[in-house]
């Protein structure tokens, strides 16, 4: 695990998350398994297990390399550049999606064969 200090170009602790779900999946009527929050801009995207992998796509599009889990009870950071977990500061609240949201989500969009569609 590598140290990622407080406010840097890669981490801005003052920026709140963009929402409670994957921004792109919500816009496209999609669904996700787990959520990741960009530590630089707060963008919430779906994990690489999810069909659309929007969090890593956000990294490729913007160059923002560090994400934090946006799942309840998880506080780990991950750096896409070196594919390793890093430490980071507390970020602006909320620290996770709502606990009642469930996984996968949104519940009304998840297909019955969702396990066949994940990575």
C-alpha positions as CSV (number, residue, x, y, z in Angstrom):
1,X,0.0,0.0,0.0
2,X,1.3,3.5,-1.0
3,X,0.6,6.7,0.8
4,X,-1.5,9.3,-1.0
5,X,-1.4,12.5,1.0
6,X,-4.2,15.0,1.6
7,X,-5.0,17.6,-1.0
8,X,-3.1,16.9,-4.2
9,X,-4.0,17.2,-7.9
10,X,-5.1,13.5,-7.5
11,X,-7.2,14.0,-4.3
12,X,-9.4,16.9,-3.3
13,X,-11.0,16.1,0.1
14,X,-13.4,19.0,-0.2
15,X,-15.3,17.8,-3.3
16,X,-18.6,15.9,-2.5
17,X,-19.6,12.8,-4.5
18,X,-21.6,13.5,-7.7
19,X,-24.5,11.5,-6.5
20,X,-25.6,8.2,-4.9
21,X,-25.2,6.0,-8.0
22,X,-23.2,5.7,-11.2
23,X,-23.7,8.9,-13.2
24,X,-23.5,7.2,-16.6
25,X,-25.6,4.1,-15.7
26,X,-28.3,6.4,-14.4
27,X,-28.3,8.5,-17.5
28,X,-28.4,5.4,-19.8
29,X,-30.9,3.3,-17.8
30,X,-28.2,0.9,-16.8
31,X,-27.2,-0.8,-13.6
32,X,-24.1,-1.5,-11.5
33,X,-22.6,-3.9,-9.0
34,X,-20.4,-1.7,-6.8
35,X,-19.6,2.0,-6.8
36,X,-16.3,4.0,-6.9
37,X,-15.8,7.7,-6.2
38,X,-13.1,9.7,-8.0
39,X,-10.9,11.3,-5.3
40,X,-10.2,14.3,-7.5
41,X,-13.6,15.4,-8.7
42,X,-16.2,13.3,-6.9
43,X,-17.5,11.5,-10.0
44,X,-19.3,8.3,-8.9
45,X,-18.9,5.4,-11.4
46,X,-19.5,1.7,-11.4
47,X,-16.7,-0.8,-10.6
48,X,-14.9,-3.1,-13.1
49,X,-17.2,-6.0,-12.1
50,X,-20.1,-4.0,-13.4
51,X,-21.0,-4.4,-17.1
52,X,-20.1,-0.8,-18.1
53,X,-17.0,-0.2,-15.9
54,X,-17.6,3.5,-15.8
55,X,-15.1,4.3,-12.9
56,X,-12.1,3.0,-14.8
57,X,-13.5,4.7,-17.9
58,X,-13.5,8.0,-16.0
59,X,-9.9,7.5,-15.2
60,X,-9.0,6.8,-18.9
61,X,-11.0,9.9,-20.0
62,X,-9.9,12.4,-17.4
63,X,-6.6,11.1,-16.0
64,X,-8.0,11.2,-12.5
65,X,-6.2,8.1,-11.1
66,X,-7.4,7.6,-7.6
67,X,-10.8,6.2,-6.5
68,X,-12.3,5.5,-3.2
69,X,-14.8,2.8,-2.6
70,X,-18.3,4.3,-2.4
71,X,-19.7,1.2,-0.6
72,X,-20.9,1.3,3.1
73,X,-18.2,0.2,5.5
74,X,-15.4,0.5,3.0
75,X,-12.8,3.2,3.1
76,X,-10.1,2.0,0.8
77,X,-8.5,4.0,-2.0
78,X,-7.1,2.5,-5.3
79,X,-4.7,4.0,-7.8
80,X,-5.3,2.9,-11.4
81,X,-1.8,4.1,-12.5
82,X,0.1,1.5,-10.4
83,X,-2.9,-0.8,-9.8
84,X,-2.4,-0.8,-6.1
85,X,-4.3,0.3,-3.0
86,X,-3.2,3.6,-1.4
87,X,-4.1,5.5,1.7
88,X,-5.9,8.7,1.6
89,X,-7.6,11.4,3.7
90,X,-11.3,11.6,4.7
91,X,-13.3,12.9,1.9
92,X,-16.3,15.2,1.9
93,X,-19.5,13.4,3.0
94,X,-21.3,11.2,2.2
95,X,-18.8,8.5,2.3
96,X,-20.9,5.8,0.6
97,X,-24.1,5.1,-1.3
98,X,-27.2,4.8,0.9
99,X,-27.1,1.5,2.8
100,X,-30.7,0.7,1.7
101,X,-29.8,1.0,-2.0
102,X,-28.5,-2.6,-2.2
103,X,-26.3,-4.4,-4.6
104,X,-26.6,-4.6,-7.6
105,X,-28.6,-1.5,-8.2
106,X,-30.9,0.2,-9.1
107,X,-33.1,-2.8,-8.2
108,X,-35.7,-2.1,-10.8
109,X,-33.1,-2.1,-13.6
110,X,-31.1,-5.2,-12.7
111,X,-31.8,-8.1,-15.1
112,X,-32.6,-11.6,-13.7
113,X,-29.5,-13.0,-15.2
114,X,-27.2,-10.2,-13.9
115,X,-24.6,-12.7,-12.6
116,X,-24.0,-13.8,-16.2
117,X,-23.4,-10.2,-17.3
118,X,-20.7,-9.2,-14.8
119,X,-16.9,-9.2,-15.3
